Amino acid sequence: MVRRRHDVPVGPDRCQAQRDLPRQEPRPRRERAVNAAFGRAGVVLGFVAALGGIVTIALGLSGGRAGLLRQVRTYVWMLLAGAVLAFAAMERAVVTRDFTLSYVAKVGSSRTPRLFNIASTWSALEGSILLWALLLAGYTVAVRVKFRRRLDDPLVAWALIVMFAVSAFFFGLMLGPTNPFRTLTNPPLDGPGPNPLLQNHVLVAFHPPMLYLGFVGFTVPFAFAVAALVTGRVGEGWLLETRRWTIIAWGFLSAGLVLGAWWSYEVLGWGGFWAWDPVENASLLPWLTGTAYIHSVMVQERRGMLRVWNLSLLCATFSLTILGTFLTRSGVLNSVHSFSASTVGPLLLGFFALIVVVTVGLIAWRGDRLRAPGRIDSPVSREGAFLANNLLFAAFAFVVLLGTVFPLIVEAVNGNRLSVGAPYFNRMTMPIGVALLFIMAVAPALPWRKASMETLSQRLLWPAWGAVGTVVVAVALGARGLVPLVAFALAAFAAGASLRQLVLATRRQGWRGLVGRTNGGMIVHLGVIMIAVTVAANSSYTREAEVRLAPGQRRTVAGHTVEFVSFRERATKAAFAREALVRVDGGRIYTPALKKFANSVQEVGTPSVRSGLTENVFLALREPPRGPGGTILLRVIVQPLIVWLWTGGAVIFGGSFLAAFPGRRRRRGTDPASAPVPTGTSPPLDPDPDPEPEPVLAGSAP
C-alpha cells in the first residue's frame, strides 16, 4: 500500500516540485544589513571589553588601586552585552534566512524546520565559536556576581584576567578567520541547510549546548588555579572557591556526552551509542581528567596532599577542551592536509600549546610552595582508593588520547592513513572500567588514613551479599560469560555501598541528607553504575539479524516477531521519506525510514525503536522495495537495558547538582581563599571540608 500526499508529488517528480514550491521573499537589503552590522558591533564590543578588563585589572594590581579593580564590573557587563548582541544577530539572521551572511548561506535553508534552523546556529565552526564566546561571557558574569564583594582580592582579580584572556582569544577568532558575519556580494536565493544528520532529531538542539556548557564551565576552576599559582596562594582555599563550579561544569559535560550517545543511537542507524569516533573521544577526554580531579581534590582538602597533581589535572582538563575543539573544528580529522589549509586550526593548536607551557611553567615556579605536608599512611584508606582511582582514570585518558591522535601522527610523518577502531578501545578500556567499578564499591566504605578489617567487614558485608545475590539472579535468568557476570557483581557491590551511604544520610537528616558533595556523589555513582551495567549487557547479549520481508510476512528475531505491514512515501517541505510500516509483537506499528532532505543528495536512515525497561527492539530500513509489492531488507537489533543508559545519564546530571550545593551543616568562618598562604605554612592535616559528616554504621570505627 502506498499513501501519497496530493499537494507534493513523490518519486522522480519530487525535486522539480520542491523547486516549484514558493520561496520566502528576500528581505530588503537594508534590513538584512542590520544583522551583519549588529553582529560585527557585538564582536568588536566583546573583544574591546575583554582587552579593557585585562588592562584595568593589570593597572589596579600593579598600583594597588582597589577602586580600579572594582571598576572591572563594567567590562564584565560589556563582555556579556557584546556576546549577546552578536549571538542574537546571528540567530535573527538564521531565522530570517539572511543569505547575505556567508555562514547562513552555508547552514541555512528556507525549507529547514524552525527548530533545526535555530540549532544550525552552532552547527558549524563559526557558530560554535560564537556559542563558546556567549557561554564564557555568561560564566564571567556569574563569577563577577558571586565575588562582587571581593573584586579587589588579587585571587579573584587574576582569575578574571584569565577569563578575559580566554574571551579575547575567541572574540579575536571571530574578528579574523572565523568571522561569522562575513557577507556575500551575490547571495544565493537559498542555502543547503544543515547536514542531514543534524536535522533528523530534536536532540541536536540540546546536545551541543550542554556539551559546551561543560567545556566552557571548566574555564572557571582553571582561571582560579592559575590565579592561585600567580598569587602564591596555593593552599586549599581556591579549591573551596571552585568546588561548585567544577561539579556543575562536570555535570553539564556528562549530560552532553549522554545526549550525544542518545542522538547517535536514535539517528545514525547502526544500533550503537558509542563508536569511539575521534569526535566522541575529544569530548570524553576532558570528562575523564575532570572526573579524576573531582575525586583527587578531596584528598587535598582533607589531607593537604596531591597539590601538584590536582593543578596538573585541572589544567589538563581545560587544555583538553581546547584540544577537542581543535580536533573537531580544524579539519585535521579528515586529513592532516586539511589542517595545513585551515586558518583556525593552527591558532587553536597554538592556544593549546600556550596553555600547556604557561601552566607547566607556573607549577614549576611555585614548586616550593606546592610541597604536600601529608602522606598516605596506608593504601587501604580513603586517600589510597582515590589515588588508585586517579591512576586508573589517567590510564583511561591516555588510552583514548593515544588511539585518537596516533593515526594523525602517523599520517603527518609518512602520509599513510591509519584507522584505530573500536576493538582497540574496547580491549584496552574494559579492564580499566572493571577496576574502577571495584574502587567505586570499596572507596565509600574506607575511612581516612587507615582501615581496619573489622571496619571493612562491617561496612561491606551487605553490599557483598548483594553482589552475590545479583550474580545468582543473573545466572538464573540466563546470563552467561565471565566478563559480564563480573561487571554485574561489581556493579551490585558498588550500588550497595552507595545505597548504604544514602540510607544512613537520610536516616540522620531526612531527604536533606541527599544534598551535598558526599551524598550527591553517591547518587552520581548510582547513575554511573546504571550506565556500566547497560554497557556490559549490550556488549555481551545484543542479538541482531537482517531479514528480507514481503508485505504481510513475519519473522521472529530473538523472541520478537516483526511483521512488514506496508510501505509508503511521504514528501514534505523539508524532506522526502520512504517509510516501512513494521508491527512488533502484534502491537504498535513502527516506521523505520530512509530520508532525503531538501537540497541534499545524501539519503540518511532514520531508525525506529521500541523501548522497554528490559530491552529495546531497534529497526533500521536497509533497502526499500524496488516496486509495488516488493520486499524490504530490515535490520533488527534486540538490545538489553538500553533505557537505563539514558536513565543513568539523568541520575548523574541530577546527582551532580545535588553534589554542587552544600548540605545542612556548613562550616562558616573566614574565607580561606581571601587570605594569602605564607611560604612554608601547611594547612591542617585533617580539616573537614565536607558539608556533612561522614555517616558510619553503629559500632564502626570512625
N, C-alpha and C positions, 0 to 999 in steps of 0.2 A: 504494500500500500504506500503510495506517495502522496503526501499532502503538500500543496503549494500555495503560497500567498499570491493573490492575483495582482497585487499592486507592483510587485517587483519580480521580473522573470528570474528563472534559475537556469543552471547549466551554462551552455556556451553564450547565451544572451545576457548573462548577469553583468559582465564587465561593461558592455555597452549601456546597459540600463543604469548602472551606477554612474557612468559618465554623464548620463542624461538627467540624473537627479538634480534638483535645484540646489545651487551652491549659495552659501551665505554671501551676501553682497559685501564687497570690500568696503571697509570704513574709510572715511576721508583721510587723506594723507596727513593732514594737520593733527587729527585726533590720534592717529596711530603713532605719530612722532612723540606724543606725550609719554608713551611707555618708555621709549629709549631715553628721553631726556630725564625723566624722574628716576629711572633705573641708574643711569650714569651718575646723577647727582647723589643718589644714595650710596653708591660705591665710593665715590670721592669723599663724601661726608664720613663714612665709616673709616676709611684709610686715614684721613686727617685726624679724626678723633683718636685713633689708635696711636698715631705718632705723637699727638698732643698730650695724651695721657702718659706716654713714656717720658717725654721731656719734662712735663710738670712734676712727676714723681721723682725723676732724677735730680732736678733742681731742688726740690724740697728735701730730699735725703742728704744731698751734698751740703746744703746750707743749714740743715737742722730747722727748717721752717715748717712747723706743724700746720700753719694756716694754708700754706701752698699745697700740702699733701691732702688736706680736706677738700680742696677745690677739684680734686680728681673726679668727684661725683659728676661734675658737668660733662667731662669727656666720656664717662661711662654711659650716661644717657644719650649723648650724641652718637656713640657707637651703636647703641640699640636702635636709635632713630634711623641711622643710615642703613642698617641691615634690614629693618622692617620696610623702609621705603623701597629699597632695591628689590626685596622679595615680593612685595605687593605689586610693584610694577611688572615684574616677570609673570606673576600669577595672573594679573589682568591681561597681559599680552597673550598668554596661553589660552585663557578662557575666551577672549575676544578674537582669537585666531589672527593675531597681528603678524603676518608672514613677512613684514619688512625686517623683523629681527631674524638673524640667521639661525639662532637657537630654536625659535618657534617653527621656522621653516623646516628644521631638521627633525623635530619631535612632535610637532602638532599636526592636526588634521581636522577638517570640518566634519568628518564622519566619525571621529572618535567620541564615544560617550563621555559625558561631562566628568564623571569621577576619574576615569583613566586620563582624560585630558589634564585635569588638575595634577594628578600624580606624575604626569610626564615632566612636570617642572623639575623634578630631581632624577629623571631617568637617564641623563647623560652627564658628561664631565662638567660642563659649565654650571648646570643646575645643581649638581651635587656640591660643588664648591660654594655656591650661593647658600645652600641649605646649611652647610657646615658653618659659614660665617654668621648666619642668623642664630643658630643654636649657641654658638660660642658667645655671641653678644648677650644672649639671654642668660647664660651661666655667669658672665661677667657682672651683669646687673644683680643677679642673685647673690653673688659674693659681696658686692658693694652694700646691698641691703642687710645681709647677715652681719657684716662687720662695720656697719655705719658709724658706730661709736669708736672705732679703732682704726680709722683710715690713716692716722698719723703713726701707727705702730709699724716699725720697719718690716716686720714679718709680713703683715698684710700688704704693705706698700710694694715690697718686692714681688709678692705673689701677683699683684695686679700688673706690675711691669711685665711679667712673663705672659700673662693672659693677653695684655695689649700687644705684645710682640707676636704672639701666635696669630692674633686677629689681623695685625698689619700684614703678615705673610699671606693670609688667604684673601684679604681685600686687595693686596698688591697683585696677586694672581689674576683677579678679576679686572684690574686695570691693564693687564698685559695679555698673556697668552690665553687665558680662559675668560675673556670678556664676554659675558652673556648678552650684552646689549649691542653687539656689533650689528650694523644694519646692512641691508642689501639694496643695491641700486635698482635692480629689476627683480622685485619679489615675485615668487610664484603665486598662482591663484589658490593653490592648496599644497599641503605637505603630506609626507608619507605616514605621519602618526608614529607613535612609539613602537618599539619592537613588538611583534605579535604576542610574544610570551609575556609582555608587560601590560597587555590589555585583555587578559584571559581570566583574571581572578581578582577579587576585591582585595586580597592580601597585599597586592603590590602597593596599595595606598598606605599601608601601615608598617610593613616590614622595613623599608629603608629608613623612615624617620626614627623608629625605635632603635635601629642599629646605630644610627648617627647620634642619637641622644646618649648612647653608651660610649661611643668613640669620643665624642666631644666632651662628655662629662669627666673623663679621666684627665682633662686639662687642669681641673681644679686641684686635685691632690698633687699632680705633677708640679704645678706652679708653687704650691706651698712647700714641696720638697726642695725645689731649687731655692726658694726664699730661705728655708732653714739652713741650707748649705752656705748661702751667701752671708747671712747674718751670724752664722756660727751657733744658732740655737737648735742644735741637732739632738736635743733630748727627746722626750716623749710628748712634749706639748703640741707640736704641729700635727702629730698623729691624731690626737684627740680632736683637733680642729677639723680634720679632713675625713674622719671616720664615716660620717653620714654621707658626705659627697661621694666617697669611694663606693660605698654599698649601693647607693642609688644608681650611679653610673653602671656598676656591675649588673644590677637588676635590669636596667634598660637593655644592656648588651645581651644578657641572657634571653630576654624576651625577643629581641631582634633575631637571634640565632634560631630560636624555636619557630618563630613565624616564618623565617626563611626556609626551614625544613618543611614546614607545613605547605608553603607555597610550592616548593619543589615536588612534594607528594601529590598535590592537587592539580598541578599544571603540566609538568613535563612528561607524564605518561609512562614512565619507566617503572613505576611502582615502588620506588625507594624514596627516602627522605634525606639521605646524606651520601653524596657521591665522592667525597674527598676532592672536589674540584678546587683548583687554586683560589678561586674567588671565595669559596666557603672557608678554606683554610686561612685566608687572610683575615677573616673575621674571627675565627676560632683562636688564633694565636694570642691576641691581647686578652681574650677571655681566660685562657689557661694561666698566663702570668698574673693576671688580675686576681684570679681565684687563689693562687699561691700567696699573693701579697695579703689578701684579706685574712688568711689564716696565720701567716707568719708575723703579722703586725701585732697580734695578740701576745706573742711571746715577748716582743719588745716592750709593750705596755706593762706586762706583768713582771718581767724579769730584767728588763733593760738590755736584752740581748738582740743579736741579728740586725744591728743598725745598718751596717754597710749592705747587707743582703736585702733588707727591706727597701732602702733607697734605690738599689740596683733594680729590684723587681718593679718598682713603681715607674722608674724612668724607662725601663724596658717595655712596660705596658703601653705608656704613651707613645714611645718610639714605634712600637708595632702598629699602632693605629695609623701613623703616618706611612709606614711601610705598606700596610694593607691598602691605603688609598693609592699609593704609587703602583702597586701590583695590579689593581683593578682599573685604574684610570689612565695609565701611561701607554697602554697598548703592548706592553712588554710580554704579556701572557700569550698574545697571538704570535709574536715573534720578537726576538731581541732587536731585529732590524726596525721594527715599528718604534722601539724606544729611541733609536738614533734619529728618527724623523719626527719624534714627538717634541713639542715645545714645552709641555708641562712636566714630562717625565724627569728630565734632568733636574728641574727645580725641586720637585718633591723628593727625589733621591738626595739632593744636596741638603735640603732641610732636615731630612732624616739623619744624614751624616753629621750635620751641625749639632743636632740634639744629643747624639751619642757622644761626640767629642766634648761638648761643654759639660755634660753631666758626669762623664768619667773624670774629666779634669777637676770638677768641683769636689767629687768624692775623694779623689787623691789629695786635694788641697786640705780637706778637713779630716784627713785620716787620723790625726792625733786626737781629735775630739770624738771620733766615731768608735773608739775602742770600747767594747762592751765590758761592763764590770762583772757581769754574771757568767755562769757557765752551766751546762747541762749536767745535773747531778746524776741522772740515771736515764738511760734510753727508754726505760719503761715508765714514762711520765707524760704529762700533757704536752710539755715543750718538746720531748723526744718524738712524740707522734706528729706534732706539727712540722718538725724538721723533716721527718720521713715523708710527710705529705708534700712538702715543698720540693724535695728531691724528685719525687715521682712526677709532679706537675712540670718541673723543669725538664725532665726527660721526655715527657709527653710533648712539650712545646718544641724541643729540639728535633724530635722525630718528625713532627708536622712541618717545621721550618725546613728541614733538610729535604724532605720529599717535595716541597713546594718550589724551592729555589734551585735545587740541584740541576733539574733539566735546563733552567735558564743559564746556569753557569756553563754547562756542557755545550750548549748551543753557542754561547758567546765565545768559547775557546776554540772549538773546532767546526762549528757550523752544523753539527748533527742535531736533529730534533729527537729528543728523548722524552718518553712518557712514563711517569710514575703513577701507577694506578691504585685502585682500592686494595688489591691483595697485599701490597707493601704496608699500607697504613693499618689495615686490619690485623695483620700478623704482628706488627710492632707495637701497636697500642693496646691490644687485647690483654696481655699480661699486666700492663701498667694499670688499666682500668680495674682489673680484678684486685690488684694490690691496694688501689685507692678505696675500693669498697671495704676491704678489711680494715684499713686505717679509719674509715668513716664509722665503722662499727665500734672500734675499740677506743678511739680518742675521747668521746664524751664521757666515758666511764673512768678515765685516768685522772688522778689528781695531779696538781703541780708538784714538781721536784722529784717525787718518788712514789711508786705504787707498791703496796704490799699484796701478796697473793690473796689474803683474806678480803681486802677491798675489792680486787678484781672479781673474785668468785661471787661476792655478794651482788655486785653491780651488773655482772654479765650473765648471771645464771639464767634469768628468764629470757633475755634475748637469744641465748644459745639454744634453749629449748624451742624457742620459736623458729630458729633456723632448721633444727632437726625436723620439727613438725612440717615445715614448708616443703622440705625435700620429700618426706613421706607422701604428702598430698600430691606433689607434682609427679612423682613416680606412679602413684595410683591412678592419676589422670592420663598417663601415657607418655609423660616426658622422659626422654632418653638423652644420653650424651653427657660426658663428664663436664665439659666447659659450661653449658647452660645450667646444669644442676649445681655446680659450684657457685655460679653467679647468683642463682636463686637463693641458695643458702646464705651467702654473704649479704645479699640484699635484705633478706629477712632479719639477719643478725643486726645489720645497721639500722633497719627500721625499728627493731625492738629497742635498741639503745636510744634512738631519738625519741620514740614514744615514751620510754621510761622517764626521760628528762622532762618532757612536756607534761606528763601526768603529775610529776612531783611539783612542777611550777604552778600548774592550775590548782593543785590541792592547796598550795600555800596562798596564792594571790587571786584565785578565780581566773576568769578569762583574761584579765590584765596580765597574767603571767606569760601569755604568748607574745607580749611586746618586749622588745629589747634584743640586743645582739645575740645573746646566748640562745634564747629560745626561738627567736625568729630564725636564727641559723639552723636550728633543728627542723623547722618547717621547710626550709630550703633543702636540707638533707633529704627529707621525705620526697620532695619533687625530683631531686636528682636520682633517688632510688627508683622511682616510677620509670624514669627515662632509661635507666640502666637495665631494668627488667624487660622493658619493651625491646631494647636493642638486642639483648641476649636471646629473647624468644624469637625475634624476627630473623636473626642470623642462623637459627637452628631449625625452626619449624615452619617457615614460609613454604607454601606449595603453590605451584603455578602450572598453567598449561595454555597452549594456543589451540583453539578449537575453530573448525570451519562449520558454520551453521547456515542452513537454508531457512526461509521463513517458516515458522511453526515448529522447527526442530529444537530438541532439547539435548543437553549434555550435562553430565554430572562431573564436577571438579572438586575434589577434597570434601565430599559430602554435601556440596551445594549444587542445586540444579539451576542452570541458566537456559533460558528459552529466548530465541530470536523471534520477536513478535512481528516487527515490520521495519521499514526503512523510510526515512523522509529527508527532504531537502528544504532548508529554510534560508531565505535571504532577508537581511535587514540592512539598514543604512550602514552599519558598522562592519558586517561580516556575512559571509556565505557559509552555511554549516550543512554538513552531511551527517545525519544522526541515525544510529541504530537504536531501536527500542527493544530493550532486553529486560525480561522479567526474571527476578531472582527468587528462587524457592517459592514460586507460585504467588508471590506478593506484589510489592511495588515494582513499577517499571522504571528502569534507569536508562540514561541516554548518553553513552559514550559517543564522541563525535570527532570529526575532522573539520577544522575551520580554516577558512582563508579570509583574512581581513582585507578591507578596502585598501587599495594602493600597495598591496604586498603580494608577492608571488609565492611566499612561503606558506605552506599548509601545516598547521600545528594540530596535534592531537589534544583533545580535551577529555580526560578520563571521567568516569562516573563511579562513585564509591558508595557502597552500602556499609555504613558504620555500625558497629555494635560494641558492647562492653568487653566481649571476649575476642572478637576477631572482625576483620573487615573483608569484604569481597570487592576487589578492585577490578574494574572493567576498562579496557582500553581497546578502541577500534583500530585494528592494524590495516585492514583492507576493506573498502566498501564494496557493495555488489557492482558488477560490471553492467548490469542491465536489470530490467524488471524481473523479480523472482530470483535474482542471483544470490549467491552466498556471500557471507561476510567472514573475515578472519578476526576472531576476537581473542584478546589476551585476558585470561582470568587469573588473578593472584589472590590467594587466601592468606591473610596476614594476621597473626595473633596480637592482641593487646594494643593496636595502634592508637586507639583513643586515649590510652594512658600516657602516651608521649606528649600529646597536647595538654592533657590534664596536669602532667608533671611540670610542664612549662609555666602554666598558670600558677601552680603552687609555688614554684621558685620565685616568680615575679611578686606574688603576694607576700611570701616569706621575707624577701629581701627588703620590702618596705617596712615590715614589722621589725626587722633587724636594724633598720636605719634609725629608728626612733627609740628614745630612752624608755626604760621601764619605770615603774613607780618610784623605786629607790634610786635617786640620782644624787651623787655627792655634789655638793655645792661648795664653792670656795673660790680662791683666786684662780684666774685663768692661767694655767701653766704655760701657755704659749706666749703670754704677754710679757713674761719676764725672761731675760736672756739667761742662758746656761753658762756659768763661768767655766773656763777651761779646767779640766781635771775634776769637775764636780760630777758625781754619779747620782742617778735617781735612786729612790728607794728600791731595794731589790725585789720587793714583793708588794707593790701597790695593787689596789683592786680597782681597775678601771671599768670593770663591768658594771652596768647599771643595776644588776640584781645579783644577789649572792648565788653561788653555785649550789643547786639542790643536791642533797645526798640522802641516801636511804638511812633510816633509823639504825643506829648501831654501826654505820660505816665510818671508816676513818676519813677525816676531812682531807 
